[in-house]
Amino acid sequence: MTPAQLLSILSQAAKLKTNTRHCYTEPGRKESVADHSWRLALMAMLLRGVPEYAELDMDRVIRMCLIHDLGESFTGDVPTFEKTGDHEKAEEKAYLDWVDSFPSPDREEWLALLREMKALETPEAKLYKALDKMEAVIAHDESDIATWLPLEYDLQLTYGRENVAFSSYMKELKETIDDWTRRKIWEEGTS
């Protein structure tokens, strides 16, 4: 990869620093897509010592976490409860067109990761997807409940449940987060 190619990729990826998500990180500041992706990768790194994941290629999981939302550098983020098939197709097309412009072997590596992530068949892909969902729920629990939409009171407790079913650790994490959500609703909100 030439320095010019590197800078071009980094410039496109930098849009994730200003493309915001639905969630607030603190009063008046929306979470960026980059905020989400960074913490997602950190979560994967922190799980490297969990015995259940000893056989997984955690470096690959971290790479998936880092690149998973780069399509949103073209389209912006659309909250899951508003995202349609048309949104998904537009994001995927822009992302794949961009990755197709990468030099070898980077193009092939990224395309292989994207196929694996989409298929959700490997333990690594399943873990990345579960972490992606759990990070979003954690971020909402950290945000001021006044920023929640009415539908999020239920969504917080159901979001990602099917994605954690493959792993006892992830199911325990989801239960712990759900307990936090219930306390937050009880203490700060109305049910």
Contact map, one row per residue, 1 for C-alpha under 8 A:
11101100000000000000000000000000000000000000000000000000000000000000000000000000000000000000000000000011000000000000000000000000000000000000000000000000000000000000000000000000000000000000000
11111100000000000000000000000000000000000000000000000000000000000000000000000000000000000000000000000000000000000000000000000000000000000000000000000000000000000000000000000000000000000000000
11111110000000000000000000000000000000000000000000000000000000000000000000000000000000000000000000000000000000000000000000000000000000000000000000000000000000000000000000000000000000000000000
01111111000000000000000000000000000000000000000000000000000000000000000000000000000000000000000000000000000000000000000000000000000000000000000000000000000000000000000000000000000000000000000
11111111100000000000000000000000000000000000000000000000000000000000000000000000000000000000000000000100000000000000000000000000000000000000000000000000000000000000000000000000000000000000000
11111111110000000000000000000000000000000000000000000000000000000000000000000000000000000000000000000000000000000000000000000000000000000000000000000000000000000000000000000000000000000000000
00111111111000000000000000000000000000000000000000000000000000000000000000000000000000000000000000000000000000000000000000000000000000000000000000000000000000000000000000000000000000000000000
00011111111100000000000000000000000000000000000000000000000000000000000000000000000000000000000000000000000000000000000000000000000000000000000000000000000000000000000000000000000000000000000
00001111111110000000000000000000000000000000000000000000000000000000000000000000000000000000000000000000000000000000000000000000000000000000000000000000000000000000000000000000000000000000000
00000111111111000000000000000000000000000000000000000000000000000000000000000000000000000000000000000000000000000000000000000000000000000000000000000000000000000000000000000000000000000000000
00000011111111100000000000000000000000000000000000000000000000000000000000000000000000000000000000000000000000000000000000000000000000000000000000000000000000000000000000000000000000000000000
00000001111111100000000000000000000000000000000000000000000000000000000010000000000000000000000000000000000000000000000000000000000000000000000000000000000000000000000000000000000000000000000
00000000111111110000000000000000000000000000000000000000000000000000010010000000000000000000000000000000000000000000000000000000000000000000000000000000000000000000000000000000000000000000000
00000000011111111100000000000000000000000000000000000000000000000000000010000000000000000000000000000000000000000000000000000000000000000000000000000000000000000000000000000000000000000000000
00000000001111111110000000000000000000000000000000000000000000000000000010000000000000000000000000000000000000000000000000000000000000000000000000000000000000000000000000000000000000000000000
00000000000011111111000000000001110000000000000000000000000000000000010110000000000000000000000000000000000000000000000000000000000000000000000000000000000000000000000000000000000000000000000
00000000000001111111000000000001111000000000000000000000000000000000000000000000000000000000000000000000000000000000000000000000000000000000000000000000000000000000000000000000000000000000000
00000000000001111111000000000001110000000000000000000000000000000000000000000000000000000000000000000000000000000000000000000000000000000000000000000000000000000000000000000000000000000000000
00000000000000111111100000000001110000000000000000000000000000000000000110011000000000000000000000000000000000000000000000000000000000000000000000000000000000000000000000000000000000000000000
00000000000000011111110000000111100000000000000000000000000000000000000000011000000000000000000000000000000000000000000000000000000000000000000000000000000000000000000000000000000000000000000
00000000000000000011111100000111100000000000000000000000000000000000000000001110000000000000000000000000000000000000000000000000000000000000000000000000000000000000000000000000000000000000000
00000000000000000001111100000110000000000000000000000000000000000000000000000110000000000000000000000000000000000000000000000000000000000000000000000000000000000000000000000000000000000000000
00000000000000000000111110000110000000000000000000000000000000000000000000000000000000000000000000000000000000000000000000000000000000000011001000100000000000000000000000000000000000000000000
00000000000000000000111111111110000000000000000000000000000000000000000000000000000000000000000000000000000000000000000000000000000000000011001100100000000000000000000000000000000000000000000
00000000000000000000001111101110000000000000000000000000000000000000000000000000000000000000000000000000000000000000000000000000000000000010011000000000000000000000000000000000000000000000000
00000000000000000000000111111100000000000000000000000000000000000000000000000000000000000000000000000000000000000000000000000000000000000000001100000000000000000000000000000000000000000000000
00000000000000000000000111111000000000000000000000000000000000000000000000000000000000000000000000000000000000000000000000000000000000000000000100000000000000000000000000000000000000000000000
00000000000000000000000101111100000000000000000000000000000000000000000000000000000000000000000000000000000000000000000000000000000000000000000000000000000000000000000000000000000000000000000
00000000000000000000000111111110000000000000000000000000000000000000000000000000000000000000000000000000000000000000000000000000000000000000000000000000000000000000000000000000000000000000000
00000000000000000001111111011111000000000000000000000000000000000000000000000000000000000000000000000000000000000000000000000000000000000000000000000000000000000000000000000000000000000000000
00000000000000000001111110001111101100000000000000000000000000000000000000000000000000000000000000000000000000000000000000000000000000000000000000000000000000000000000000000000000000000000000
00000000000000011111100000000111111100000000000000000000000000000000000000000000000000000000000000000000000000000000000000000000000000000000000000000000000000000000000000000000000000000000000
00000000000000011111100000000011111110000000000000000000000000000000100100001000000000000000000000000000000000000000000000000000000000000000000000000000000000000000000000000000000000000000000
00000000000000011110000000000001111111000000000000000000000000000000000000000000000000000000000000000000000000000000000000000000000000000000000000000000000000000000000000000000000000000000000
00000000000000001000000000000011111111100000000000000000000000000000000000000000000000000000000000000000000000000000000000000000000000000000000000000000000000000000000000000000000000000000000
00000000000000000000000000000011111111110000000000000000000000000000000000000000000000000000000000000000000000000000000000000000000000110000000000000000000000000000000000000000000000000000000
00000000000000000000000000000000111111111000000000000000000000001111100000000000000000000000000000000000000000000000000000000000000000000000000000000000000000000000000000000000000000000000000
00000000000000000000000000000000011111111100000000000000000000001100000000000000000000000000000000000000000000000000000000000000000000000000000000000000000000000000000000000000000000000000000
00000000000000000000000000000000001111111110000000000000000000000000000000000000000000000000000000000000000000000000000000000000000000100000000000000000000000000000000000000000000000000000000
00000000000000000000000000000000000111111111000000000000000000001100000000000000000000000000000000000000000000000000000000000000001100100000000000000000000000000000000000000000000000000000000
00000000000000000000000000000000000011111111100000000000000011101100000000000000000000000000000000000000000000000000000000000000000000000000000000000000000000000000000000000000000000000000000
00000000000000000000000000000000000001111111110000000000000001000000000000000000000000000000000000000000000000000000000000000000000000000000000000000000000000000000000000000000000000000000000
00000000000000000000000000000000000000111111111000000000000000000000000000000000000000000000000000000000000000000000000000000000001000000000000000000000000000000000000000000000000000000000000
00000000000000000000000000000000000000011111111100000000010011001000000000000000000000000000000000000000000000000000000000000001001000000000000000000000000000000000000000000000000000000000000
00000000000000000000000000000000000000001111111100000000011001000000000000000000000000000000000000000000000000000000000000000000000000000000000000000000000000000000000000000000000000000000000
00000000000000000000000000000000000000000111111110000000000000000000000000000000000000000000000000000000000000000000000000000000000000000000000000000000000000000000000000000000000000000000000
00000000000000000000000000000000000000000011111111001000000000000000000000000000000000000000000000000000000000000000000000000000000000000000000000000000000000000000000000000000000000000000000
00000000000000000000000000000000000000000001111111001100010000000000000000000000000000000000000000000000000000000000000000000000000000000000000000000000000000000000000000000000000000000000000
00000000000000000000000000000000000000000000011111101100000000000000000000000000000000000000000000000000000000000000000000000000000000000000000000000000000000000000000000000000000000000000000
00000000000000000000000000000000000000000000001111111100000000000000000000000000000000000000000000000000000000000000000000000000000000000000000000000000000000000000000000000000000000000000000
00000000000000000000000000000000000000000000000011111100000000000000000000000000000000000000000000000000000000000000000000000000000000000000000000000000000000000000000000000000000000000000000
00000000000000000000000000000000000000000000000001111110000000000000000000000000000000000000000000000000000000000000000000000000000000000000000000000000000000000000000010000000000000000000000
00000000000000000000000000000000000000000000001111111111000000000000000000000000000000000000000000000000000000000000000000000000000000000000000000000000000000000000000000000000000000000000000
00000000000000000000000000000000000000000000000111111111000000000000000000000000000000000000000000000000000000000000000000000000000000000000000000000000000000000000000000000000000000000000000
00000000000000000000000000000000000000000000000000011111100000000000000000000000000000000000000000000000000000000000000000000000000000000000000000000000000000000000000000000000000000000000000
00000000000000000000000000000000000000000000000000001111110000000000000000000000000000000000000000000000000000000000000000110000000000000000000000000000000000000000000000000000000000000000000
00000000000000000000000000000000000000000000000000000011111110000000000000000000000000000000000000000000000000000000000000010000000000000000000000000000000000000000000000000000000000000000000
00000000000000000000000000000000000000000001100100000001111111000000000000000000000000000000000000000000000000000000000000010000000000000000000000000000000000000000000000000000000000000000000
00000000000000000000000000000000000000000000100000000000111111100000000000000000000000000000000000000000000000000000000000000000000000000000000000000000000000000000000000000000000000000000000
00000000000000000000000000000000000000000000000000000000111111110000000000000000000000000000000000000000000000000000000000010000000000000000000000000000000000000000000000000000000000000000000
00000000000000000000000000000000000000001001000000000000111111111000000000000000000000000000000000000000000000000000000000011011000000000000000000000000000000000000000000000000000000000000000
00000000000000000000000000000000000000001101100000000000011111111100000000000000000000000000000000000000000000000000000000000001000000000000000000000000000000000000000000000000000000000000000
00000000000000000000000000000000000000001000000000000000001111111110000000000000000000000000000000000000000000000000000000000000000000000000000000000000000000000000000000000000000000000000000
00000000000000000000000000000000000000000000000000000000000111111111000000000000000000000000000000000000000000001100100000001001000000000000000000000000000000000000000000000000000000000000000
00000000000000000000000000000000000011011001000000000000000011111111000000000000000000000000000000000000000000000000000000000001000100000000000000000000000000000000000000000000000000000000000
00000000000000000000000000000000000011011000000000000000000001111111100000000000000000000000000000000000000000000000000000000000000000000000000000000000000000000000000000000000000000000000000
00000000000000000000000000000000000010000000000000000000000000111111110000000000000000000000000000000000000000000000000000000000000000000000000000000000000000000000000000000000000000000000000
00000000000000000000000000000000000010000000000000000000000000011111111000000000000000000000000000000000000000000100000000000000000000000000000000000000000000000000000000000000000000000000000
00000000000000000000000000000000100010000000000000000000000000000111111110000000000000000000000000000000000000000000000000000000000000000000000000000000000000000000000000000000000000000000000
00000000000010010000000000000000000000000000000000000000000000000011111111000000000000000000001000000000000000000000000000000000000000000000000000000000000000000000000000000000000000000000000
00000000000000000000000000000000000000000000000000000000000000000001111111100000000000000011011000000000000000000000000000000000000000000000000000000000000000000000000000000000000000000000000
00000000000000010010000000000000100000000000000000000000000000000000111111111000000000000010000000000000000000000000000000000000000000000000000000000000000000000000000000000000000000000000000
00000000000111110010000000000000000000000000000000000000000000000000111111110000000000000000000000000000000000000000000000000000000000000000000000000000000000000000000000000000000000000000000
00000000000000000000000000000000000000000000000000000000000000000000011111110000000000000010011000000000000000000000000000000000000000000000000000000000000000000000000000000000000000000000000
00000000000000000000000000000000000000000000000000000000000000000000001111111000000000000110000000000000000000000000000000000000000000000000000000000000000000000000000000000000000000000000000
00000000000000000011000000000000000000000000000000000000000000000000000111111100000000000000000000000000000000000000000000000000000000000000000000000000000000000000000000000000000000000000000
00000000000000000011100000000000100000000000000000000000000000000000000100111110000000000000000000000000000000000000000000000000000000000000000000000000000000000000000000000000000000000000000
00000000000000000000110000000000000000000000000000000000000000000000000000011111011000100000000000000000000000000000000000000000000000000000000000000000000000000000000000000000000000000000000
00000000000000000000110000000000000000000000000000000000000000000000000000001111111000000000000000000000000000000000000000000000000000000000000000000000000000000000000000000000000000000000000
00000000000000000000000000000000000000000000000000000000000000000000000000000111111000000000000000000000000000000000000000000000000000000000000000000000000000000000000000000000000000000000000
00000000000000000000000000000000000000000000000000000000000000000000000000000011111000000000000000000000000000000000000000000000000000000000000000000000000000000000000000000000000000000000000
00000000000000000000000000000000000000000000000000000000000000000000000000000111111100000000000000000000000000000000000000000000000000000000000000000000000000000000000000000000000000000000000
00000000000000000000000000000000000000000000000000000000000000000000000000000111111110110000000000000000000000000000000000000000000000000000000000000000000000000000000000000000000000000000000
00000000000000000000000000000000000000000000000000000000000000000000000000000000011111110000000000000000000000000000000000000000000000000000000000000000000000000000000000000000000000000000000
00000000000000000000000000000000000000000000000000000000000000000000000000000000001111111000000000000000000000000000000000000000000000000000000000000000000000000000000000000000000000000000000
00000000000000000000000000000000000000000000000000000000000000000000000000000000000111111100000000000000000000000000000000000000000000000000000000000000000000000000000000000000000000000000000
00000000000000000000000000000000000000000000000000000000000000000000000000000100001111111110000000000000000000000000000000000000000000000000000000000000000000000000000000000000000000000000000
00000000000000000000000000000000000000000000000000000000000000000000000000000000001111111111000000000000000000000000000000000000000000000000000000000000000000000000000000000000000000000000000
00000000000000000000000000000000000000000000000000000000000000000000000000000000000011111111100000000000000000000000000000000000000000000000000000000000000000000000000000000000000000000000000
00000000000000000000000000000000000000000000000000000000000000000000000000100000000001111111110000000000000000000000000000000000000000000000000000000000000000000000000000000000000000000000000
00000000000000000000000000000000000000000000000000000000000000000000001101100000000000111111111000000000000000000000000000000000000000000000000000000000000000000000000000000000000000000000000
00000000000000000000000000000000000000000000000000000000000000000000001000000000000000011111111100000000000000000000000000000000000000000000000000000000000000000000000000000000000000000000000
00000000000000000000000000000000000000000000000000000000000000000000000000000000000000001111111110000000000000000000000000000000000000000000000000000000000000000000000000000000000000000000000
00000000000000000000000000000000000000000000000000000000000000000000001001000000000000000111111111000000000000000000000000000000000000000000000000000000000000000000000000000000000000000000000
00000000000000000000000000000000000000000000000000000000000000000000011001000000000000000011111111100000000000000000000000000000000000000000000000000000000000000000000000000000000000000000000
00000000000000000000000000000000000000000000000000000000000000000000000000000000000000000001111111110000000000100000000000000000000000000000000000000000000000000000000000000000000000000000000
00000000000000000000000000000000000000000000000000000000000000000000000000000000000000000000111111111000000000000000000000000000000000000000000000000000000000000000000000000000000000000000000
00000000000000000000000000000000000000000000000000000000000000000000000000000000000000000000011111111100000000000000000000000000000000000000000000000000000000000000000000000000000000000000000
00000000000000000000000000000000000000000000000000000000000000000000000000000000000000000000001111111100001001100000000000000000000000000000000000000000000000000000000000000000000000000000000
00000000000000000000000000000000000000000000000000000000000000000000000000000000000000000000000111111100001000000000000000000000000000000000000000000000000000000000000000000000000000000000000
00000000000000000000000000000000000000000000000000000000000000000000000000000000000000000000000011111110001000000000000000000000000000000000000000000000000000000000000000000000000000000000000
00001000000000000000000000000000000000000000000000000000000000000000000000000000000000000000000001111111011000000000000000000000000000000000000000000000000000000000000000000000000000000000000
10000000000000000000000000000000000000000000000000000000000000000000000000000000000000000000000000001111111000000000000000000000000000000000000000000000000000000000000000000000000000000000000
10000000000000000000000000000000000000000000000000000000000000000000000000000000000000000000000000000111111100000000000000000000000000000000000000000000000000000000000000000000000000000000000
00000000000000000000000000000000000000000000000000000000000000000000000000000000000000000000000000000011111110000000000000000000000000000000000000000000000000000000000000000000000000000000000
00000000000000000000000000000000000000000000000000000000000000000000000000000000000000000000000000000111111111000000000000000000000000000000000000000000000000000000000000000000000000000000000
00000000000000000000000000000000000000000000000000000000000000000000000000000000000000000000000000111111111111100000000000000000000000000000000000000000000000000000000000000000000000000000000
00000000000000000000000000000000000000000000000000000000000000000000000000000000000000000000000000000001111111110000000000000000000000000000000000000000000000000000000000000000000000000000000
00000000000000000000000000000000000000000000000000000000000000000000000000000000000000000000000000000000111111111000000000000000000000000000000000000000000000000000000000000000000000000000000
00000000000000000000000000000000000000000000000000000000000000000000000000000000000000000000000000100000011111111100000000000000000000000000000000000000000000000000000000000000000000000000000
00000000000000000000000000000000000000000000000000000000000000000000000000000000000000000000000100100000001111111110000000000000000000000000000000000000000000000000000000000000000000000000000
00000000000000000000000000000000000000000000000000000000000000000000000000000000000000000000000000000000000111111111000000000000000000000000000000000000000000000000000000000000000000000000000
00000000000000000000000000000000000000000000000000000000000000010000000000000000000000000000000000000000000011111111100000000000000000000000000000000000000000000000000000000000000000000000000
00000000000000000000000000000000000000000000000000000000000000010001000000000000000000000000000000000000000001111111110000000000000000000000000000000000000000000000000000000000000000000000000
00000000000000000000000000000000000000000000000000000000000000000000000000000000000000000000000000000000000000111111111000000000000000000000000000000000000000000000000000000000000000000000000
00000000000000000000000000000000000000000000000000000000000000000000000000000000000000000000000000000000000000011111111111001000000000000000000000000000000000000000000000000000000000000000000
00000000000000000000000000000000000000000000000000000000000000010000000000000000000000000000000000000000000000001111111100001101100000000000000000000000000000000000000000000000000000000000000
00000000000000000000000000000000000000000000000000000000000000000000000000000000000000000000000000000000000000000111111100000000000000000000000000000000000000000000000000000000000000000000000
00000000000000000000000000000000000000000000000000000000000000000000000000000000000000000000000000000000000000000011111110001000000000000000000000000000000000000000000000000000000000000000000
00000000000000000000000000000000000000000000000000000000000000000000000000000000000000000000000000000000000000000001111111101100100000000000000000000000000000000000000000000000000000000000000
00000000000000000000000000000000000000000000000000000000000000000000000000000000000000000000000000000000000000000001001111101100000000000000000000000000000000000000000000000000000000000000000
00000000000000000000000000000000000000000000000000000000000000000000000000000000000000000000000000000000000000000001000111111100000000000000000000000000000000000000000000000000000000000000000
00000000000000000000000000000000000000000000000000000001000000000000000000000000000000000000000000000000000000000000000111111110000000000000000000000000000000000000000000000000000000000000000
00000000000000000000000000000000000000000000000000000001110110000000000000000000000000000000000000000000000000000000000001111111000000000000000000000000000000000000000000000000000000000000000
00000000000000000000000000000000000000000000000000000000000010010000000000000000000000000000000000000000000000000001101111111111100000000000000000000000000000000000000000000000000000000000000
00000000000000000000000000000000000000000000000000000000000000000000000000000000000000000000000000000000000000000000100111111111110000000000000000000000000000000010010000000000000000000000000
00000000000000000000000000000000000000000000000000000000000010000000000000000000000000000000000000000000000000000000000000111111111000000000000000000000000000000001000000000000000000000000000
00000000000000000000000000000000000000000001000000000000000011011000000000000000000000000000000000000000000000000000100000011111111100000000000000000000000000000000000000000000000000000000000
00000000000000000000000000000000000000000000000000000000000000000000000000000000000000000000000000000000000000000000100100001111111110000000000000000000000000000010000000000000000000000000000
00000000000000000000000000000000000000000000000000000000000000000000000000000000000000000000000000000000000000000000000000000111111111000000000000000000000000010011000001000000000000000000000
00000000000000000000000000000000000000010011000000000000000000000000000000000000000000000000000000000000000000000000000000000011111111100000000000000000000000000000000000000000000000000000000
00000000000000000000000000000000000000010000000000000000000000001000000000000000000000000000000000000000000000000000000000000001111111110000000000000000000000000000000000000000000000000000000
00000000000000000000000000000000000000000000000000000000000000000000000000000000000000000000000000000000000000000000000000000000111111111000000000000000000000110010000000000000000000000000000
00000000000000000000000000000000000000000000000000000000000000000000000000000000000000000000000000000000000000000000000000000000011111111100000000000000000000010000000000000100000000000000000
00000000000000000000000000000000000100110000000000000000000000000000000000000000000000000000000000000000000000000000000000000000001111111110000000000000000000000000000000000000000000000000000
00000000000000000000000000000000000100000000000000000000000000000000000000000000000000000000000000000000000000000000000000000000000111111111000000000000000000000000000000000000000000000000000
00000000000000000000000000000000000000000000000000000000000000000000000000000000000000000000000000000000000000000000000000000000000011111111100000000000000100100000000000000000100000000000000
00000000000000000000000000000000000000000000000000000000000000000000000000000000000000000000000000000000000000000000000000000000000001111111110000000000000000000000000000000000100000000000000
00000000000000000000001110000000000000000000000000000000000000000000000000000000000000000000000000000000000000000000000000000000000000111111111000000000000000000000000000000000000000000000000
00000000000000000000001100000000000000000000000000000000000000000000000000000000000000000000000000000000000000000000000000000000000000011111111100010000000100000000000000000000000000000000000
00000000000000000000000000000000000000000000000000000000000000000000000000000000000000000000000000000000000000000000000000000000000000001111111110000000000000000000000000000000000110010000000
00000000000000000000000010000000000000000000000000000000000000000000000000000000000000000000000000000000000000000000000000000000000000000111111100000000000000000000000000000000000000000000000
00000000000000000000001111000000000000000000000000000000000000000000000000000000000000000000000000000000000000000000000000000000000000000011111110100000000000000000000000000000000000000000000
00000000000000000000000101100000000000000000000000000000000000000000000000000000000000000000000000000000000000000000000000000000000000000001111111110000000000000000000000000000000000000000000
00000000000000000000000000000000000000000000000000000000000000000000000000000000000000000000000000000000000000000000000000000000000000000000101111110000000000000000000000000000000000011001100
00000000000000000000000000000000000000000000000000000000000000000000000000000000000000000000000000000000000000000000000000000000000000000000000111110000000000000000000000000000000000000000100
00000000000000000000001100000000000000000000000000000000000000000000000000000000000000000000000000000000000000000000000000000000000000000000001111111000000000000000000000000000000000000000000
00000000000000000000000000000000000000000000000000000000000000000000000000000000000000000000000000000000000000000000000000000000000000000001000111111101100000000000000000000000000000000000000
00000000000000000000000000000000000000000000000000000000000000000000000000000000000000000000000000000000000000000000000000000000000000000000000000111111100000000000000000000000000000000000000
00000000000000000000000000000000000000000000000000000000000000000000000000000000000000000000000000000000000000000000000000000000000000000000000000011111100000000000000000000000000000000000000
00000000000000000000000000000000000000000000000000000000000000000000000000000000000000000000000000000000000000000000000000000000000000000000000000001111111000000000000000000000000000000000000
00000000000000000000000000000000000000000000000000000000000000000000000000000000000000000000000000000000000000000000000000000000000000000000000000011111111100000000000000000000000000000000000
00000000000000000000000000000000000000000000000000000000000000000000000000000000000000000000000000000000000000000000000000000000000000000000000000011111111110000000000000000000000000001000001
00000000000000000000000000000000000000000000000000000000000000000000000000000000000000000000000000000000000000000000000000000000000000000000000000000011111111000000000000000000000000000000000
00000000000000000000000000000000000000000000000000000000000000000000000000000000000000000000000000000000000000000000000000000000000000000000000000000011111111100000000000000000000000000000000
00000000000000000000000000000000000000000000000000000000000000000000000000000000000000000000000000000000000000000000000000000000000000001001000000000001111111100000000000000000010010000000000
00000000000000000000000000000000000000000000000000000000000000000000000000000000000000000000000000000000000000000000000000000000000000000000000000000000111111101000000000000000010010000000000
00000000000000000000000000000000000000000000000000000000000000000000000000000000000000000000000000000000000000000000000000000000000000000000000000000000011111111000000000000000000000000000000
00000000000000000000000000000000000000000000000000000000000000000000000000000000000000000000000000000000000000000000000000000000000010001000000000000000001111111000000000000000000000000000000
00000000000000000000000000000000000000000000000000000000000000000000000000000000000000000000000000000000000000000000000000000000010011000000000000000000000001111111000000000000000000000000000
00000000000000000000000000000000000000000000000000000000000000000000000000000000000000000000000000000000000000000000000000000000000000000000000000000000000011111111100000100100000000000000000
00000000000000000000000000000000000000000000000000000000000000000000000000000000000000000000000000000000000000000000000000000000000000000000000000000000000000011111100000000000000000000000000
00000000000000000000000000000000000000000000000000000000000000000000000000000000000000000000000000000000000000000000000000000100110010000000000000000000000000011111110000000000000000000000000
00000000000000000000000000000000000000000000000000000000000000000000000000000000000000000000000000000000000000000000000000000010010000000000000000000000000000011111111001100100000000000000000
00000000000000000000000000000000000000000000000000000000000000000000000000000000000000000000000000000000000000000000000000000000000000000000000000000000000000001111111101100000000000000000000
00000000000000000000000000000000000000000000000000000000000000000000000000000000000000000000000000000000000000000000000000000100000000000000000000000000000000000011111101000000000000000000000
00000000000000000000000000000000000000000000000000000000000000000000000000000000000000000000000000000000000000000000000000000000000000000000000000000000000000000001111111100000000000000000000
00000000000000000000000000000000000000000000000000000000000000000000000000000000000000000000000000000000000000000000000000000000000000000000000000000000000000000000111111110000000000000000000
00000000000000000000000000000000000000000000000000010000000000000000000000000000000000000000000000000000000000000000000000000000000000000000000000000000000000000000001111111000000000000000000
00000000000000000000000000000000000000000000000000000000000000000000000000000000000000000000000000000000000000000000000000000000010000000000000000000000000000000001111111111100000000000000000
00000000000000000000000000000000000000000000000000000000000000000000000000000000000000000000000000000000000000000000000000000000000000000000000000000000000000001001101111111110000000000000000
00000000000000000000000000000000000000000000000000000000000000000000000000000000000000000000000000000000000000000000000000000000000000000000000000000000000000000000000111111111000000000000000
00000000000000000000000000000000000000000000000000000000000000000000000000000000000000000000000000000000000000000000000000000000000000000000000000000000000000000000000011111111100000000000000
00000000000000000000000000000000000000000000000000000000000000000000000000000000000000000000000000000000000000000000000000000000000001000000000000000000000000001001000001111111110000000000000
00000000000000000000000000000000000000000000000000000000000000000000000000000000000000000000000000000000000000000000000000000000000000000000000000000000000000000000000000111111111000000000000
00000000000000000000000000000000000000000000000000000000000000000000000000000000000000000000000000000000000000000000000000000000000000000000000000000000000000000000000000011111111100000000000
00000000000000000000000000000000000000000000000000000000000000000000000000000000000000000000000000000000000000000000000000000000000000001100000000000000000000000000000000001111111110000000000
00000000000000000000000000000000000000000000000000000000000000000000000000000000000000000000000000000000000000000000000000000000000000000000000000000000000110000000000000000111111111000000000
00000000000000000000000000000000000000000000000000000000000000000000000000000000000000000000000000000000000000000000000000000000000000000000000000000000000000000000000000000011111111100000000
00000000000000000000000000000000000000000000000000000000000000000000000000000000000000000000000000000000000000000000000000000000000000000000100000000000000000000000000000000001111111110000000
00000000000000000000000000000000000000000000000000000000000000000000000000000000000000000000000000000000000000000000000000000000000000000000100000000000000110000000000000000000111111111000000
00000000000000000000000000000000000000000000000000000000000000000000000000000000000000000000000000000000000000000000000000000000000000000000000000000000000000000000000000000000011111111100000
00000000000000000000000000000000000000000000000000000000000000000000000000000000000000000000000000000000000000000000000000000000000000000000000000000000000000000000000000000000001111111110000
00000000000000000000000000000000000000000000000000000000000000000000000000000000000000000000000000000000000000000000000000000000000000000000100010000000000000000000000000000000000111111111100
00000000000000000000000000000000000000000000000000000000000000000000000000000000000000000000000000000000000000000000000000000000000000000000000010000000100000000000000000000000000011111111111
00000000000000000000000000000000000000000000000000000000000000000000000000000000000000000000000000000000000000000000000000000000000000000000000000000000000000000000000000000000000001111111111
00000000000000000000000000000000000000000000000000000000000000000000000000000000000000000000000000000000000000000000000000000000000000000000000000000000000000000000000000000000000000111111100
00000000000000000000000000000000000000000000000000000000000000000000000000000000000000000000000000000000000000000000000000000000000000000000000010000000000000000000000000000000000000011111110
00000000000000000000000000000000000000000000000000000000000000000000000000000000000000000000000000000000000000000000000000000000000000000000000011000000000000000000000000000000000000011111111
00000000000000000000000000000000000000000000000000000000000000000000000000000000000000000000000000000000000000000000000000000000000000000000000000000000000000000000000000000000000000001101111
00000000000000000000000000000000000000000000000000000000000000000000000000000000000000000000000000000000000000000000000000000000000000000000000000000000100000000000000000000000000000001100111
